[in-house]
């Protein structure tokens, strides 16, 4: 199955349009809440968690880039969960459970800040 590469954009707006879903993913995941969360953690913990912030930002950057490139260069036409399923059948289930657990803990962490 051969695919022809897309044409190289000739203008600035052509480059902006060629970003595709990767730009949407980055803007969705890296938002103002990350800035607020990092500032609050810094005000409460000082510099003790600076290493965790640096590692988290590097991992997030790599993960967002990999997902965006996978969607843009996907020759099989499969979703991200189908690709994880191809790696190992239990991986989508593990990721789903991890999302629910971490989402619950993150939501529970944010409740006291909203109430008080």
C-alpha positions as a Markdown table, in Angstrom:
| # | Residue | x | y | z |
|---|---|---|---|---|
| 1 | Unk | 0.0 | 0.0 | 0.0 |
| 2 | Unk | 1.8 | 3.1 | -1.2 |
| 3 | Unk | 0.7 | 6.6 | -0.2 |
| 4 | Unk | 1.8 | 9.8 | -1.8 |
| 5 | Unk | 3.3 | 12.3 | 0.6 |
| 6 | Unk | 1.4 | 15.5 | 1.1 |
| 7 | Unk | 2.6 | 18.6 | -0.7 |
| 8 | Unk | 4.9 | 21.0 | 1.1 |
| 9 | Unk | 3.1 | 24.1 | 2.2 |
| 10 | Unk | 4.0 | 27.3 | 0.4 |
| 11 | Unk | 2.7 | 29.9 | 2.9 |
| 12 | Unk | 2.6 | 30.5 | 6.6 |
| 13 | Unk | -1.1 | 29.6 | 6.8 |
| 14 | Unk | -0.4 | 26.5 | 4.8 |
| 15 | Unk | 2.0 | 25.4 | 7.5 |
| 16 | Unk | -0.6 | 26.2 | 10.2 |
| 17 | Unk | -3.2 | 24.2 | 8.4 |
| 18 | Unk | -0.7 | 21.3 | 8.0 |
| 19 | Unk | -0.3 | 20.9 | 11.8 |
| 20 | Unk | -3.4 | 18.8 | 11.9 |
| 21 | Unk | -4.7 | 17.1 | 15.0 |
| 22 | Unk | -1.4 | 17.2 | 16.7 |
| 23 | Unk | -1.9 | 20.9 | 17.4 |
| 24 | Unk | -5.3 | 20.2 | 18.9 |
| 25 | Unk | -3.9 | 17.5 | 21.1 |
| 26 | Unk | -1.1 | 19.8 | 22.3 |
| 27 | Unk | -3.4 | 22.7 | 23.0 |
| 28 | Unk | -5.9 | 20.4 | 24.8 |
| 29 | Unk | -3.3 | 18.7 | 27.0 |
| 30 | Unk | -1.0 | 21.6 | 27.8 |
| 31 | Unk | -3.3 | 24.3 | 29.1 |
| 32 | Unk | -3.5 | 27.0 | 31.7 |
| 33 | Unk | -4.3 | 24.4 | 34.4 |
| 34 | Unk | -0.8 | 23.1 | 34.1 |
| 35 | Unk | 0.6 | 26.5 | 34.8 |
| 36 | Unk | -1.7 | 27.0 | 37.8 |
| 37 | Unk | -1.0 | 23.5 | 39.2 |
| 38 | Unk | 2.7 | 24.0 | 38.8 |
| 39 | Unk | 2.6 | 27.4 | 40.5 |
| 40 | Unk | 0.5 | 26.1 | 43.4 |
| 41 | Unk | 2.8 | 23.1 | 43.9 |
| 42 | Unk | 5.8 | 25.5 | 43.8 |
| 43 | Unk | 4.2 | 27.8 | 46.4 |
| 44 | Unk | 3.4 | 24.9 | 48.7 |
| 45 | Unk | 6.5 | 22.7 | 48.3 |
| 46 | Unk | 9.2 | 25.2 | 47.3 |
| 47 | Unk | 12.0 | 23.8 | 45.1 |
| 48 | Unk | 11.6 | 20.3 | 46.6 |
| 49 | Unk | 9.5 | 19.1 | 43.6 |
| 50 | Unk | 11.3 | 20.9 | 40.8 |
| 51 | Unk | 12.8 | 17.6 | 39.6 |
| 52 | Unk | 9.3 | 16.1 | 39.3 |
| 53 | Unk | 8.1 | 19.0 | 37.2 |
| 54 | Unk | 11.1 | 18.8 | 34.9 |
| 55 | Unk | 10.6 | 15.0 | 34.4 |
| 56 | Unk | 6.8 | 15.4 | 33.9 |
| 57 | Unk | 7.2 | 18.1 | 31.3 |
| 58 | Unk | 9.8 | 16.0 | 29.4 |
| 59 | Unk | 7.7 | 12.9 | 29.4 |
| 60 | Unk | 4.5 | 14.8 | 28.5 |
| 61 | Unk | 6.4 | 16.5 | 25.6 |
| 62 | Unk | 7.6 | 13.2 | 24.3 |
| 63 | Unk | 4.2 | 11.5 | 24.7 |
| 64 | Unk | 2.3 | 14.3 | 22.9 |
| 65 | Unk | 4.8 | 14.3 | 20.0 |
| 66 | Unk | 4.6 | 10.6 | 19.6 |
| 67 | Unk | 0.8 | 10.5 | 19.6 |
| 68 | Unk | 0.6 | 13.4 | 17.2 |
| 69 | Unk | 3.1 | 11.9 | 14.8 |
| 70 | Unk | 1.4 | 8.5 | 15.0 |
| 71 | Unk | -1.9 | 10.0 | 14.0 |
| 72 | Unk | -0.3 | 12.0 | 11.2 |
| 73 | Unk | 1.8 | 9.1 | 9.8 |
| 74 | Unk | -0.6 | 6.2 | 10.5 |
| 75 | Unk | -0.6 | 4.0 | 7.4 |
| 76 | Unk | -3.0 | 1.4 | 8.9 |
| 77 | Unk | -5.8 | 3.8 | 9.5 |
| 78 | Unk | -6.2 | 2.5 | 13.1 |
| 79 | Unk | -7.0 | 4.4 | 16.3 |
| 80 | Unk | -4.5 | 4.9 | 19.1 |
| 81 | Unk | -6.3 | 2.2 | 21.2 |
| 82 | Unk | -6.1 | -0.3 | 18.3 |
| 83 | Unk | -2.4 | 0.4 | 18.1 |
| 84 | Unk | -2.0 | -0.2 | 21.8 |
| 85 | Unk | -4.1 | -3.4 | 21.4 |
| 86 | Unk | -1.7 | -4.5 | 18.7 |
| 87 | Unk | 1.2 | -4.1 | 21.1 |
| 88 | Unk | -0.6 | -6.2 | 23.8 |
| 89 | Unk | -4.3 | -7.0 | 24.3 |
| 90 | Unk | -4.3 | -6.0 | 27.9 |
| 91 | Unk | -2.7 | -2.5 | 27.3 |
| 92 | Unk | -5.9 | -0.6 | 26.4 |
| 93 | Unk | -7.6 | -2.0 | 29.5 |
| 94 | Unk | -4.7 | -1.1 | 31.8 |
| 95 | Unk | -4.6 | 2.4 | 30.3 |
| 96 | Unk | -8.4 | 2.8 | 30.8 |
| 97 | Unk | -8.2 | 1.8 | 34.4 |
| 98 | Unk | -5.2 | 4.1 | 34.9 |
| 99 | Unk | -7.1 | 7.0 | 33.4 |
| 100 | Unk | -10.1 | 6.4 | 35.7 |
| 101 | Unk | -7.9 | 6.0 | 38.9 |
| 102 | Unk | -5.7 | 9.0 | 38.2 |
| 103 | Unk | -8.7 | 11.1 | 37.1 |
| 104 | Unk | -10.4 | 10.3 | 40.3 |
| 105 | Unk | -7.4 | 11.1 | 42.4 |
| 106 | Unk | -6.8 | 14.4 | 40.5 |
| 107 | Unk | -10.4 | 15.4 | 40.9 |
| 108 | Unk | -10.3 | 14.6 | 44.6 |
| 109 | Unk | -7.1 | 16.6 | 44.9 |
| 110 | Unk | -8.8 | 19.6 | 43.3 |
| 111 | Unk | -12.0 | 19.6 | 45.4 |
| 112 | Unk | -10.4 | 21.1 | 48.6 |
| 113 | Unk | -9.0 | 24.0 | 46.5 |
| 114 | Unk | -12.4 | 24.7 | 45.1 |
| 115 | Unk | -14.3 | 24.5 | 48.4 |
| 116 | Unk | -12.0 | 26.5 | 50.5 |
